[in-house]
C-alpha cells in the first residue's frame, strides 16, 4: 500500500542551495529487521498506511519518499563540544532523509542516525549500535510522555552489522534510527557560517529559519529580524530546559551542534533520568568537570544562546542582541514555574508562591533522598493525593522535617483543571521510571537471547504515562 492521501511531502531544504549540504548515499546493510515503528506519528504524517516491507524499504534502505528529497543530504555545521570549538563536524553518521508536514501543517524533518559514512565521518564508521538505538527510542518516548518538546524516534531497524566500540562489549549489533523533528538546523549551522565569514550565508539561513520555523520573528528589517529570531530560539530552548528539570532529565551532551533552533531536545547519547534529586548529577562518564550536570543545564543553554548571538552580529547590532540575552532569566524562571505546576498537576499560583514552593520542594527532595520520580508521582494533584502519599510505600520519606513546608504549600493549592487524578496510572503504587539500571535490564534479554518483550512492555507502560500526564497546552 502506498503512502496515504494525508502524506504531504516537502523539499524546502533544497532551497538553501548546495553550500549548506552534501548529497550522500546510505549504507548498504546486510539485513534490515524492523524493531520499532512509531505508528502514532506515522498516522500524523500520512505514513501509517505503509506495510512493514514498505516501511523497511524507506527507513532501512532509504528509498526516497514520493515527492520528498530525491537524495539524502548530509548537512554542514560546526560547533562547540564541551566549550571547545570544532570546525570538523557536520552529519557524520546521519543525514536529512525527507521532509514532510504533520496534521497541524508543521514542516518536519526525517533525519537518521547510523545510516553510514558521509564526508564528515572523519575516522568514524557512520554506524549506530543497536543498544544506542534502543536507548534513544526509550528516551524520546519517556520525554514526550512527560511533556518535553523532543524529537520523536520514528523507526529503528537492525542492520546485521557487527560494530566495535570502546564503551560497551564488542562486537555489538548495529541499527539505523530515523528521527522525526521540527528541524534539522542547529546553532552549529550558524557557527559554521561565522567561521567562514559568510555574512550572506547567515542572512540566507536566518531568512529560511524565520520563514519555516519562526514566523513570529518576522520583522521589516534584517537586524530587527535577527534579534527577534534570537529571542524566539531563547524562548523555545528555555521552555525545553525547564521541562527537562521538571522531568528529572540530564541530557548529557549539550554542545552547540546539539541545540536545535526550534528548541526541540534531540540526540540522546549518555542521557540519564535522576534516581534522586542531585544538582551535580552528570550523565556522561567523560563529563569529568560536571559541565553538563543536571543543575547546570539552564546556564549551559544560556551559554549556547550567546554563541548563536555571536553569529548574528554579522547582521544585527551587539546592543540589540545583548538586550535579548539579558532577558533569559526573565524567560526561564516563568517557564520553570509553569513546568513545575504542570508536572505536579497544580493550578498556577502567583510568582512568589510558586518560587517559595519550588525552593522548599528542592530542599525536601535533596535532604530526604526520596526517589525523584516517586515524589513527582505521589504529589501529583496536590491536596487530592497527599493522604495517599503519606500512607503509601514512600511514607517514611514524608516524615522528614523538610517536607512540612511542602505539605503546607500543597494543602493550599488546587489541582489543575485538566489534571487526570482518577487516571488508572495514578491508582498505582509506583510510577513507571527509566533510570539507568532499568535501561540496562531492558537491554540484557535483547543482547542475550533476542527477547524484545520487556522493551515493548516498557513502551506500553510509557504510553500509559503519556495518557496520564497529557494536558491541554
C-alpha positions as CSV (number, residue, x, y, z in Angstrom):
1,X,0.0,0.0,0.0
2,X,1.5,3.4,-0.9
3,X,1.5,6.5,1.4
4,X,-1.9,7.8,2.3
5,X,-3.5,10.9,0.9
6,X,-2.6,12.6,4.2
7,X,1.1,12.5,3.3
8,X,2.4,15.9,2.4
9,X,6.0,15.8,1.2
10,X,8.3,18.8,1.1
11,X,11.7,19.7,-0.2
12,X,12.2,23.1,1.3
13,X,15.8,22.5,2.5
14,X,16.9,22.3,-1.1
15,X,16.2,26.0,-1.5
16,X,19.2,26.8,0.7
17,X,21.5,25.5,-2.0
18,X,24.5,23.2,-2.2
19,X,26.7,25.2,0.1
20,X,24.7,24.0,3.1
21,X,24.7,20.3,2.5
22,X,26.2,17.4,0.5
23,X,24.1,14.7,-1.3
24,X,25.1,11.3,0.1
25,X,24.2,7.7,-0.3
26,X,23.0,5.5,2.6
27,X,25.0,2.4,3.6
28,X,24.0,-0.9,2.1
29,X,23.1,-3.0,5.1
30,X,23.5,-6.8,5.3
31,X,20.0,-7.1,6.9
32,X,17.0,-4.9,7.6
33,X,15.0,-6.2,10.6
34,X,12.2,-3.8,11.8
35,X,12.4,-3.4,15.6
36,X,10.3,-0.3,16.1
37,X,7.9,1.9,14.1
38,X,6.2,4.9,15.6
39,X,2.6,4.3,14.5
40,X,1.2,7.3,16.3
41,X,3.4,9.7,14.5
42,X,3.2,7.7,11.2
43,X,-0.5,8.4,11.3
44,X,0.0,12.1,12.0
45,X,2.3,12.3,8.9
46,X,0.3,10.1,6.5
47,X,2.8,7.2,6.6
48,X,0.7,4.8,8.6
49,X,-0.6,3.0,5.5
50,X,2.9,1.6,4.8
51,X,3.3,-2.1,5.2
52,X,6.3,-3.3,7.2
53,X,8.0,-4.2,4.0
54,X,7.4,-0.7,2.5
55,X,8.5,0.8,5.8
56,X,11.8,-1.0,5.7
57,X,12.3,0.0,2.1
58,X,12.0,3.7,3.1
59,X,13.6,3.6,6.5
60,X,16.0,0.7,6.3
61,X,17.2,1.0,2.6
62,X,16.2,4.7,2.2
63,X,14.3,4.5,-1.0
64,X,13.1,8.2,-1.4
65,X,9.6,9.0,-0.2
66,X,7.4,10.2,-3.1
67,X,7.7,13.9,-3.7
68,X,10.3,14.4,-1.0
69,X,14.1,14.7,-1.2
70,X,15.5,12.7,-4.1
71,X,18.8,12.1,-2.3
72,X,19.7,12.2,1.4
73,X,21.5,15.4,2.5
74,X,24.4,15.4,4.9
75,X,24.2,18.9,6.5
76,X,27.2,21.1,7.2
77,X,27.8,22.6,10.6
78,X,30.4,23.3,13.2
79,X,30.0,23.6,17.0
80,X,31.4,23.9,20.5
81,X,31.9,20.5,22.1
82,X,32.4,20.9,25.8
83,X,33.1,24.5,25.0
84,X,36.0,23.8,22.6
85,X,35.3,24.9,19.1
86,X,35.3,22.1,16.5
87,X,35.1,23.0,12.8
88,X,35.3,19.4,11.7
89,X,31.7,18.4,12.4
90,X,28.7,18.0,10.1
91,X,26.4,15.0,9.7
92,X,29.0,12.2,10.1
93,X,26.7,9.2,10.7
94,X,23.3,10.6,9.7
95,X,21.6,12.7,7.1
96,X,18.4,14.5,6.3
97,X,16.3,11.9,4.5
98,X,13.0,13.5,3.9
99,X,10.8,16.5,4.7
100,X,7.0,16.5,5.2
101,X,4.2,18.1,7.1
102,X,2.2,16.8,10.0
103,X,-1.5,17.0,10.7
104,X,-1.0,20.6,12.1
105,X,0.7,21.7,8.9
106,X,4.1,22.0,10.6
107,X,7.2,21.4,8.4
108,X,9.1,18.3,9.8
109,X,12.3,16.6,9.0
110,X,13.1,12.9,9.0
111,X,16.8,12.6,9.9
112,X,18.9,9.5,10.5
113,X,21.5,8.2,12.9
114,X,23.7,5.2,11.9
115,X,23.0,5.4,8.2
116,X,26.6,5.2,7.0
117,X,29.6,7.3,6.3
118,X,29.4,10.9,4.8
119,X,32.1,13.5,4.0
120,X,32.0,14.4,7.7
121,X,32.5,10.9,9.2
122,X,36.3,11.5,9.7
123,X,37.6,8.2,11.0
124,X,34.2,7.0,12.2
125,X,32.2,4.1,10.6
126,X,29.0,6.1,10.4
127,X,27.0,3.4,12.3
128,X,24.9,3.2,15.4
129,X,24.8,0.4,17.9
130,X,21.5,-1.3,18.4
131,X,21.7,-0.6,22.1
132,X,22.2,3.1,21.3
133,X,19.1,3.0,19.1
134,X,17.0,1.2,21.8
135,X,18.1,3.8,24.4
136,X,17.1,6.7,22.1
137,X,13.6,5.2,21.5
138,X,13.1,4.9,25.2
139,X,14.4,8.5,25.9
140,X,12.2,10.2,23.3
141,X,9.2,8.1,24.3
142,X,9.5,9.0,28.0
143,X,10.3,12.7,27.4
144,X,7.4,13.0,25.1
145,X,5.2,11.4,27.8
146,X,6.4,13.9,30.4
147,X,5.6,16.9,28.2
148,X,9.1,17.7,26.9
149,X,9.4,19.0,23.3
150,X,11.6,16.3,21.8
151,X,12.5,14.7,18.6
152,X,10.5,11.5,18.0
153,X,12.1,8.2,17.4
154,X,10.3,7.3,14.2
155,X,11.9,4.0,13.2
156,X,14.5,1.5,14.4
157,X,15.8,-1.1,12.0
158,X,18.5,-3.6,13.0
159,X,21.1,-3.8,10.2
160,X,23.0,-7.1,10.7
161,X,26.4,-5.3,11.1
162,X,28.8,-6.0,13.9
163,X,30.4,-2.9,15.5
164,X,33.3,-2.4,17.8
165,X,33.1,0.2,20.5
166,X,35.3,1.1,23.4
167,X,32.4,1.9,25.8
168,X,30.4,-1.4,25.5
169,X,31.1,-5.1,25.0
170,X,32.1,-5.7,21.4
171,X,31.4,-6.9,18.8
172,X,27.9,-5.5,19.2
173,X,24.8,-5.3,17.0
174,X,24.1,-2.3,14.8
175,X,20.9,-0.4,13.8
176,X,19.8,2.6,11.9
177,X,17.5,5.1,13.6
178,X,15.1,7.6,12.0
179,X,14.2,10.7,13.9
180,X,11.2,12.9,13.3
181,X,11.8,16.5,14.3
182,X,10.6,20.0,13.6
183,X,14.0,21.0,12.1
184,X,17.5,19.6,11.4
185,X,19.1,23.0,11.8
186,X,21.1,23.8,14.9
187,X,23.2,26.6,16.4
188,X,26.3,25.0,14.9
189,X,24.7,25.5,11.4
190,X,25.1,29.3,12.0
191,X,28.5,28.9,13.7
192,X,30.0,27.4,10.5
193,X,29.0,30.4,8.5
194,X,30.5,32.8,11.1
195,X,33.8,30.8,10.9
196,X,33.7,31.3,7.1
197,X,32.9,35.0,7.5
198,X,29.8,34.3,5.3
199,X,27.5,37.2,6.2
200,X,25.4,36.5,3.1
201,X,25.0,32.9,4.2
202,X,24.0,33.9,7.7
203,X,21.3,36.1,6.2
204,X,20.1,33.4,3.9
205,X,19.9,30.8,6.7
206,X,18.2,33.3,9.0
207,X,15.5,34.1,6.4
208,X,15.0,30.4,5.8
209,X,14.5,29.7,9.5
210,X,12.2,32.6,10.1
211,X,10.0,31.6,7.1
212,X,9.7,28.0,8.0
213,X,10.3,27.7,11.8
214,X,9.9,31.1,13.5
215,X,7.3,33.2,11.6
216,X,6.8,35.1,14.9
217,X,10.2,36.6,14.4
218,X,9.3,38.2,11.0
219,X,10.3,41.9,11.0
220,X,10.7,44.7,8.5
221,X,14.5,44.8,8.6
222,X,17.2,42.1,8.8
223,X,18.8,43.5,12.0
224,X,15.4,43.5,13.8
225,X,14.6,40.1,12.5
226,X,17.9,38.7,13.7
227,X,17.2,39.9,17.3
228,X,13.7,38.6,17.1
229,X,14.9,35.2,15.9
230,X,17.4,35.0,18.8
231,X,14.5,35.8,21.1
232,X,12.4,33.1,19.6
233,X,15.2,30.4,19.9
234,X,15.8,31.6,23.5
235,X,12.1,31.2,24.5
236,X,11.8,27.7,22.9
237,X,15.1,26.4,24.4
238,X,14.3,27.9,27.9
239,X,10.9,26.1,27.8
240,X,12.6,22.8,26.9
241,X,15.2,23.2,29.5
242,X,12.7,23.9,32.2
243,X,10.8,20.8,31.3
244,X,14.0,18.7,31.4
245,X,14.4,19.8,35.0
246,X,10.8,19.1,35.9
247,X,11.2,15.6,34.3
248,X,14.4,15.0,36.2
249,X,16.3,14.6,33.0
250,X,20.0,15.2,32.2
251,X,20.8,15.5,28.5
252,X,24.5,14.8,28.9
253,X,26.0,16.4,25.8
254,X,24.7,20.0,25.4
255,X,27.1,21.0,22.7
256,X,26.1,23.8,20.3
257,X,25.6,21.3,17.5
258,X,23.0,19.6,19.7
259,X,20.9,22.7,20.2
260,X,18.1,22.9,17.7
261,X,16.8,26.3,16.5
262,X,13.3,25.1,17.2
263,X,14.1,24.3,20.8
264,X,13.5,20.6,20.5
265,X,15.6,18.3,22.6
266,X,17.4,15.7,20.5
267,X,20.5,13.4,20.1
268,X,20.3,11.1,23.1
269,X,23.7,9.5,23.9
270,X,24.7,9.4,27.5
271,X,21.4,10.7,29.0
272,X,20.1,9.9,32.5
273,X,16.9,10.4,34.4
274,X,17.6,11.3,38.0
275,X,17.3,8.4,40.5
276,X,17.3,11.1,43.3
277,X,17.5,14.9,43.1
278,X,21.1,16.0,42.8
279,X,22.1,19.2,41.0
280,X,25.6,17.8,40.4
281,X,24.4,14.6,38.8
282,X,26.0,14.0,35.4
283,X,25.0,11.7,32.6
284,X,28.3,11.3,30.6
285,X,31.2,9.3,32.1
286,X,33.5,11.7,30.1
287,X,32.0,14.8,31.7
288,X,34.7,14.9,34.3
289,X,34.1,18.5,35.4
290,X,30.3,18.3,35.6
291,X,29.9,20.9,32.8
292,X,26.6,19.4,31.8
293,X,25.3,18.4,35.2
294,X,21.6,18.4,35.9
295,X,21.6,21.7,37.8
296,X,23.9,23.4,35.2
297,X,21.7,22.9,32.2
298,X,20.0,26.3,32.4
299,X,23.3,28.1,32.4
300,X,24.6,25.9,29.6
301,X,21.6,26.8,27.4
302,X,22.3,30.5,28.1
303,X,26.0,30.0,27.1
304,X,24.9,28.3,23.9
305,X,22.5,31.1,23.1
306,X,25.3,33.6,23.4
307,X,27.2,31.6,20.7
308,X,24.2,31.9,18.4
309,X,24.1,35.7,19.1
310,X,27.8,35.9,18.1
311,X,26.9,34.6,14.6
312,X,24.1,37.1,14.3
313,X,26.5,40.0,14.9
314,X,27.1,39.8,11.2
315,X,23.6,41.2,10.8
316,X,22.4,42.8,14.0
317,X,23.9,45.2,16.5
318,X,25.6,44.0,19.6
319,X,23.3,46.1,21.7
320,X,20.1,44.6,20.3
321,X,21.4,41.1,20.7
322,X,22.7,41.7,24.2
323,X,19.3,43.1,25.2
324,X,17.7,39.8,24.2
325,X,20.3,37.7,26.1
326,X,19.7,39.8,29.2
327,X,16.1,38.7,29.3
328,X,17.0,35.0,29.6
329,X,16.4,34.7,33.4
330,X,13.1,36.6,32.9
331,X,12.1,34.0,30.3
332,X,13.5,30.9,32.0
333,X,12.1,31.2,35.5
334,X,8.4,31.7,34.5
335,X,8.9,28.6,32.3
336,X,10.3,26.8,35.3
337,X,7.2,27.7,37.3
338,X,4.9,26.5,34.6
339,X,6.9,23.3,34.2
340,X,6.7,22.5,37.9
341,X,2.9,23.3,38.2
342,X,2.3,21.2,35.1
343,X,4.4,18.3,36.3
344,X,2.6,18.2,39.6
345,X,-0.8,18.8,38.1
346,X,-1.4,22.0,40.1
347,X,-3.3,25.1,39.1
348,X,-1.0,28.1,38.6
349,X,-0.3,30.3,41.6
350,X,1.3,33.8,41.9
351,X,5.0,34.0,41.3
352,X,6.1,34.4,44.9
353,X,4.1,31.3,45.9
354,X,5.5,29.3,43.1
355,X,9.1,30.3,43.8
356,X,8.8,29.6,47.5
357,X,7.2,26.2,46.8
358,X,9.9,25.2,44.2
359,X,12.6,26.1,46.7
360,X,11.0,24.1,49.5
361,X,10.4,21.2,47.2
362,X,14.0,21.0,46.0
363,X,15.2,21.2,49.7
364,X,13.0,18.3,50.6
365,X,14.0,16.2,47.5
366,X,17.7,16.7,48.3
367,X,17.6,16.2,52.0
368,X,15.2,13.3,52.1
369,X,16.8,11.5,49.1
370,X,13.4,10.3,48.0
371,X,13.3,8.8,44.5
372,X,12.7,11.7,42.2
373,X,10.0,10.2,40.1
374,X,8.3,8.7,43.1
375,X,7.9,12.2,44.6
376,X,6.6,13.6,41.4
377,X,4.1,10.7,41.2
378,X,3.0,10.8,44.8
379,X,2.5,14.6,45.0
380,X,0.6,14.9,41.6
381,X,-2.6,16.8,42.2
382,X,-1.5,18.3,45.5
383,X,-4.1,18.0,48.3
384,X,-6.2,15.5,46.4
385,X,-3.4,12.8,46.8
386,X,-1.5,13.9,49.9
387,X,-3.2,11.5,52.2
388,X,-2.4,8.5,49.9
389,X,1.2,9.7,49.6
390,X,1.7,10.0,53.3
391,X,0.4,6.5,54.0
392,X,1.9,4.7,50.9
393,X,5.1,2.8,50.4
394,X,7.2,6.0,50.4
395,X,5.5,7.3,53.6
396,X,8.7,7.3,55.6
397,X,10.2,10.0,53.3
398,X,7.3,12.3,54.1
399,X,8.1,12.3,57.8
400,X,11.3,14.2,57.0
401,X,11.2,17.8,58.6
402,X,11.9,19.3,55.2
403,X,8.5,18.0,53.9
404,X,6.5,20.2,56.3
405,X,6.6,23.4,54.2
406,X,5.9,21.4,51.1
407,X,2.9,19.8,52.7
408,X,1.6,23.1,53.9
409,X,2.0,24.6,50.4
410,X,0.3,21.7,48.7
411,X,-2.7,21.8,51.0
412,X,-3.2,25.4,49.9
413,X,-3.0,24.7,46.2
414,X,-5.7,23.4,43.9
415,X,-5.3,20.7,41.2
416,X,-5.1,21.8,37.6
417,X,-8.5,21.7,36.0
418,X,-7.2,19.2,33.3
419,X,-5.3,17.0,35.8
420,X,-6.4,13.4,35.4
421,X,-6.4,12.5,39.1
422,X,-8.6,9.4,38.7
423,X,-6.5,8.0,35.8
424,X,-5.5,4.4,36.3
425,X,-1.9,5.4,36.3
426,X,-2.3,7.4,39.5
427,X,-4.0,4.4,41.2
428,X,-0.8,2.5,41.0
429,X,1.6,2.2,44.0
430,X,4.7,3.1,41.9
431,X,5.4,5.2,38.9
432,X,6.9,4.0,35.7
433,X,10.5,5.1,35.6
434,X,13.5,5.0,33.2
435,X,16.6,5.2,35.4
436,X,19.9,3.7,34.2
437,X,19.6,0.2,35.8
438,X,16.2,-0.2,34.2
439,X,17.5,0.5,30.8
440,X,20.3,-2.0,31.3
441,X,17.8,-4.6,32.4
442,X,15.7,-3.9,29.3
443,X,18.8,-4.4,27.1
444,X,20.0,-7.6,28.7
445,X,17.4,-10.0,27.3
446,X,17.8,-8.4,23.8
447,X,21.6,-8.9,23.9
448,X,21.4,-12.4,25.5
449,X,18.6,-14.1,23.6
450,X,17.0,-11.6,21.2
451,X,14.0,-11.2,23.6
452,X,12.3,-7.9,22.9
453,X,9.2,-8.4,25.2
454,X,10.5,-6.3,28.1
455,X,11.3,-3.4,25.7
456,X,7.9,-3.4,24.1
457,X,6.2,-3.8,27.5
458,X,8.1,-0.7,28.7
459,X,6.9,1.3,25.7
460,X,3.3,0.2,26.6
461,X,4.0,1.5,30.1
462,X,5.2,4.8,28.8
463,X,2.1,5.1,26.7
464,X,0.1,5.0,30.0
465,X,2.4,7.7,31.5
466,X,1.7,9.9,28.4
467,X,-2.0,9.5,28.6
468,X,-2.0,10.3,32.4
469,X,0.1,13.4,32.1
470,X,-1.3,14.7,28.8
471,X,-2.7,18.2,29.4
472,X,-4.0,20.8,27.0
473,X,-1.3,23.3,26.3
